[in-house]
Amino acid sequence: MIHQSKQNKIITSLGIILASLGLTYAPIPGVKQTIIVVSGTELKEPLQELETRFEQNNSRVDLELKFQGSQDMVNNYIDQKNDFSPAILIPANEQILSELDNRWKAQNNSEPFYYSPQAIAKTILVAIAWQERGDILFADGNFSWSSIERAMQQRNWSKIGGKSNWGSFDFVMTNPTRSNSGQLTLSLWGQSKQNNSLNNTQTELESLYTLIKKSVYQAPRSTDILLQEFITRGANDGDVATVYESIALHRWSQTKLAQSQPYQIYYPNPTIQTIATAAIVRQNIDQNTAKVAQKFIDFITQPQQQQVFVQYGFRPVIPNLNLSSVSNSPWSQNIPGVISNPSVKIEQPPNSQEIAEIQRLWNRVR
């Protein structure tokens, strides 16, 4: 009888332990589970719309969206600078997540993610220019890094065929130490220098970076901030900029309200495709939360939600979705220069080592 009593006590104790674990990892009835998603600013508006849809279908989940530049996102997470615990990170491309993966493993000797990162939406790097000025700078209708470099060297529009009252030539890009589009810009620009020179050296790249840094005044921390300022300030403060095609398409209609003329889109050749990619992180996130986070990722990659991304200028990650057939698609709005299938070479983003070198060189020059 004593032996049986001890067994009963052990079973009861185990039951209490298991029950307490269940309370720890299972959602409490009637209490919403918060999932914090940190995304690049380029996804802000489509994710806000999809947040509402998801919560309508999942009443016990409260999504909380936060937005940071892609490089800031990695640095803040690794260095634990956030005052919150994100469950999902969605930087502009998978290479940014690879950088996070490498840095996390080097510091913690553990896996940073629950599952393999998953593609969310695609876009490519483009240039935009106010039409009248783009016609002067790119006379044949084709984008040219050397034309921008020459304009930077001459500094004034009057010296490159523009009107004297246009003043100085102003190029705009994001800060490559904080934003992915700035990194892509410098990668493509440096590549164009290498392709046009048999004797390209580090010194030549340093000279290029120095010229750009002198020409770009207070580079914005994110691409969407850059474009909103570009539209609001007009040609007096920005003539040409490099941005994501998605944002350029989505915000194009705003120029009708803010400026007397729209900007035109140009496709560098080659250009770089960047695929916004989501990862569910392990730090301070339990397995049950990770499963709910995965449910959201699965939701936004379904066809109906992918159409929302198209409406905001992104290219889908699922096949057989016609860009022009989606309602309110920017590809059916006669935006100057826009091409659904541009005949340019599409390259992959720079890897983590190349990004590190871009940032090192940018910080080095004055």
C-alpha positions in Angstrom: 0.0 0.0 0.0 2.9 2.4 0.9 4.5 1.5 -2.5 1.3 2.2 -4.3 0.9 5.5 -2.5 4.4 6.6 -3.6 3.5 5.7 -7.2 0.3 7.8 -7.0 2.3 10.8 -5.6 4.9 10.5 -8.4 2.1 10.3 -11.1 0.3 13.3 -9.5 3.6 15.3 -9.5 4.3 14.4 -13.1 0.8 15.4 -14.0 1.2 18.8 -12.3 4.6 19.4 -14.1 3.1 18.4 -17.5 0.1 20.6 -16.9 2.3 23.6 -16.0 4.3 23.1 -19.1 1.1 22.9 -21.1 0.1 26.3 -19.7 3.4 27.7 -20.5 3.4 26.7 -24.2 -0.3 26.6 -25.0 -2.4 29.8 -25.5 -4.7 30.7 -22.6 -8.4 30.7 -23.8 -9.7 34.2 -24.4 -6.2 35.7 -24.5 -4.7 36.9 -27.8 -1.3 35.8 -28.8 1.0 38.6 -30.0 3.2 38.0 -32.9 5.7 40.7 -33.6 6.8 41.1 -37.2 9.8 43.3 -38.2 9.9 44.1 -41.9 11.8 46.3 -44.2 9.9 49.6 -44.8 9.3 48.7 -48.5 6.7 46.2 -47.3 4.9 48.5 -44.9 1.7 49.2 -46.7 0.9 45.7 -48.2 1.7 44.1 -44.8 -0.6 46.5 -43.0 -3.4 45.5 -45.3 -2.6 41.8 -44.9 -2.4 42.2 -41.2 -6.0 43.2 -41.1 -7.1 40.3 -43.3 -5.1 37.8 -41.2 -6.5 39.0 -37.8 -10.1 38.9 -39.2 -9.5 35.2 -39.9 -7.5 34.5 -36.7 -9.3 36.3 -33.9 -6.9 35.0 -31.2 -3.8 36.4 -32.9 -2.6 40.0 -32.5 0.0 40.9 -35.2 2.2 43.8 -34.3 4.2 45.2 -37.2 7.4 47.1 -36.9 9.5 48.5 -39.7 13.3 49.0 -40.0 15.9 49.3 -42.7 17.1 45.8 -43.6 20.7 46.3 -42.3 19.3 48.0 -39.1 17.1 45.0 -38.6 20.1 42.6 -38.5 22.2 44.9 -36.3 19.4 45.6 -33.9 18.5 41.9 -33.5 22.1 40.6 -33.2 23.0 43.4 -30.7 19.7 43.1 -28.9 18.9 46.8 -29.3 15.2 46.2 -29.7 12.9 46.8 -26.7 10.7 43.9 -28.0 11.1 40.3 -29.1 10.3 39.8 -32.8 9.0 36.4 -33.9 9.4 37.1 -37.7 12.1 39.1 -39.5 11.5 40.1 -43.2 14.4 41.9 -44.6 14.7 42.9 -48.3 16.5 39.7 -49.3 17.8 36.3 -48.2 21.4 37.4 -48.3 20.6 39.8 -45.3 19.3 36.7 -43.4 22.5 34.8 -44.4 24.5 37.6 -42.8 22.3 37.3 -39.6 22.8 33.5 -39.6 26.6 33.8 -39.8 26.9 36.4 -37.2 24.5 34.7 -34.8 26.3 31.3 -35.1 29.6 33.0 -34.6 28.4 34.6 -31.3 26.1 32.0 -30.0 27.0 28.6 -31.6 23.3 27.8 -32.2 20.7 28.0 -34.9 19.0 31.4 -35.2 15.8 30.2 -37.1 13.1 27.7 -36.5 12.6 26.8 -40.1 14.1 27.6 -43.5 13.5 31.2 -44.5 10.6 31.6 -47.0 10.3 34.0 -49.9 7.5 36.6 -49.6 7.6 38.9 -52.6 10.0 40.0 -55.3 11.2 43.3 -56.8 14.2 44.7 -58.6 16.3 47.8 -58.3 15.4 50.6 -60.7 16.3 54.3 -61.2 13.8 57.1 -61.3 14.3 60.6 -62.8 12.0 63.6 -63.4 11.0 63.2 -67.1 12.5 66.4 -68.5 15.8 65.8 -66.7 15.9 62.1 -67.6 15.5 63.0 -71.2 18.7 65.0 -71.0 20.7 62.7 -68.8 19.7 59.5 -70.6 19.3 60.8 -74.2 18.9 57.4 -75.8 16.3 56.3 -73.2 18.7 53.9 -71.5 19.9 54.1 -67.9 23.7 54.8 -67.6 25.9 54.8 -64.5 28.6 56.6 -66.4 26.1 59.4 -67.3 25.3 59.9 -63.6 29.0 59.9 -62.7 29.7 62.5 -65.4 26.9 64.6 -64.1 28.2 64.4 -60.6 31.7 65.5 -61.8 30.2 68.5 -63.7 27.9 69.2 -60.7 25.6 71.7 -62.6 22.9 70.9 -65.2 24.1 73.8 -67.4 27.3 71.9 -68.0 25.6 68.7 -69.2 22.9 70.1 -71.5 20.2 71.1 -68.9 18.7 74.4 -68.2 20.7 76.8 -66.1 17.9 77.4 -63.6 17.9 73.7 -62.8 20.9 74.4 -60.6 23.1 71.5 -59.3 22.8 67.9 -60.2 21.5 65.9 -57.3 21.6 62.1 -57.0 19.8 60.3 -54.2 20.4 56.8 -52.7 19.9 55.2 -49.3 22.7 54.8 -46.7 24.4 51.4 -47.6 25.2 50.9 -43.9 21.5 50.8 -43.1 19.6 49.9 -46.2 19.6 47.2 -48.8 18.9 49.4 -51.8 22.0 51.5 -51.1 24.0 48.3 -51.0 22.6 47.1 -54.4 23.2 50.6 -55.9 26.9 50.5 -55.0 27.2 46.9 -56.1 25.9 47.6 -59.6 27.8 50.8 -59.9 31.1 49.2 -58.9 30.4 46.3 -61.3 29.9 48.7 -64.2 33.3 50.3 -63.4 34.9 46.9 -63.5 33.2 46.0 -66.8 34.4 49.2 -68.4 38.0 49.0 -67.2 40.7 46.4 -67.7 42.7 47.9 -64.9 40.1 48.5 -62.2 41.7 48.8 -58.8 40.6 49.4 -55.2 41.7 53.0 -55.7 39.2 53.5 -58.5 36.4 52.2 -56.4 37.5 54.5 -53.6 37.4 57.4 -55.9 33.9 56.5 -57.1 32.7 56.1 -53.5 34.2 59.4 -52.6 32.5 61.1 -55.5 29.1 59.6 -54.6 29.5 60.4 -50.9 30.2 64.0 -51.7 27.2 64.2 -54.0 24.6 62.4 -51.8 23.5 64.7 -49.0 22.4 62.9 -45.8 21.5 59.5 -47.4 18.1 58.3 -46.0 18.0 55.2 -43.8 15.3 53.4 -45.9 14.1 53.3 -49.4 10.5 54.3 -48.7 11.6 57.4 -46.8 13.9 58.3 -49.7 11.1 58.1 -52.2 8.6 60.1 -50.1 11.2 62.8 -49.7 12.0 62.7 -53.4 8.4 63.2 -54.3 7.7 65.9 -51.7 10.8 68.0 -52.4 10.7 67.7 -56.2 13.5 68.3 -58.7 15.1 71.1 -56.7 16.4 68.5 -54.2 16.7 65.3 -56.2 17.0 64.6 -59.9 17.7 60.9 -60.1 17.4 58.2 -57.4 17.8 54.4 -57.1 14.8 52.7 -55.5 12.9 49.4 -55.6 10.6 49.0 -58.6 7.7 48.1 -56.2 7.9 51.5 -54.3 8.4 53.4 -57.5 5.3 51.9 -59.0 3.2 52.3 -55.9 4.0 55.9 -55.1 4.1 57.1 -58.7 0.5 58.5 -58.6 1.5 60.7 -55.7 3.6 62.9 -58.0 0.4 64.1 -59.7 -0.5 65.8 -56.4 2.9 66.9 -55.3 4.6 67.9 -58.5 3.7 69.3 -62.0 5.4 66.3 -63.8 5.7 62.6 -63.0 9.0 60.7 -62.7 10.0 58.1 -65.2 11.3 54.6 -64.4 14.6 53.3 -65.9 15.9 49.7 -65.7 19.7 49.4 -65.2 21.3 46.6 -67.2 22.1 44.5 -65.4 20.0 45.1 -62.4 19.5 43.1 -59.2 16.5 41.1 -58.1 15.8 41.2 -54.4 13.4 38.8 -52.7 11.8 39.8 -49.4 12.3 36.7 -47.3 10.8 35.8 -43.9 12.5 33.9 -41.1 11.1 32.8 -37.7 13.7 33.5 -35.1 14.4 31.4 -31.9 15.6 34.1 -29.5 12.9 34.5 -26.8 10.3 32.7 -29.0 8.8 29.4 -28.0 7.7 26.7 -30.4 4.0 27.4 -30.1 4.6 31.1 -31.1 6.7 29.9 -33.9 3.9 27.7 -35.3 1.5 30.7 -35.2 4.1 32.8 -36.9 4.5 30.1 -39.6 0.7 30.3 -40.1 1.0 34.0 -41.0 3.8 33.3 -43.5 1.8 30.6 -45.1 -1.2 33.0 -45.3 0.7 35.8 -47.1 2.2 33.5 -49.7 -1.3 32.2 -50.9 -2.5 33.5 -54.3 -5.1 35.9 -53.0 -2.6 37.6 -50.7 0.1 37.6 -53.4 -2.3 39.7 -55.5 -2.1 42.4 -52.8 1.6 42.5 -53.2 1.2 43.0 -56.9 -1.2 45.9 -56.3 1.6 47.5 -54.3 4.1 47.0 -57.2 5.8 43.8 -56.1 6.3 40.7 -58.3 4.8 37.5 -56.8 6.7 34.5 -55.6 4.1 32.1 -56.9 3.9 31.2 -60.6 1.3 32.0 -63.2 0.1 35.3 -61.7 -0.3 37.8 -64.6 0.8 41.2 -63.4 -1.6 43.2 -65.6 -4.6 41.0 -64.9 -4.6 41.8 -61.1 -7.2 44.5 -60.3 -5.6 47.9 -59.6 -2.2 46.6 -60.9 0.3 49.4 -61.4 1.5 47.5 -64.6 -1.8 48.5 -66.2 -1.6 52.3 -65.4 0.7 53.5 -68.2 3.4 54.6 -65.8 6.3 56.1 -67.9 9.1 53.5 -68.5 7.5 50.6 -66.6 8.0 47.2 -68.2 6.5 44.0 -67.0 9.2 41.8 -68.5 12.3 44.1 -68.9 14.9 42.8 -71.3 17.8 43.3 -68.9 20.0 40.9 -67.1 18.8 40.1 -63.6 21.4 39.3 -61.1 21.4 38.0 -57.5 22.1 40.4 -54.6 25.7 40.7 -53.3 26.6 38.1 -50.7 27.4 38.9 -47.0 31.1 39.2 -47.7 30.5 41.6 -50.6 28.1 43.6 -48.5 30.7 43.8 -45.7 33.3 45.1 -48.2 30.8 47.7 -49.6 30.1 49.0 -46.1 33.8 49.0 -45.1 34.7 51.0 -48.2 31.8 53.4 -47.7 32.8 54.1 -44.1 36.4 54.5 -45.1 36.1 57.3 -47.7 35.4 60.9 -46.9 
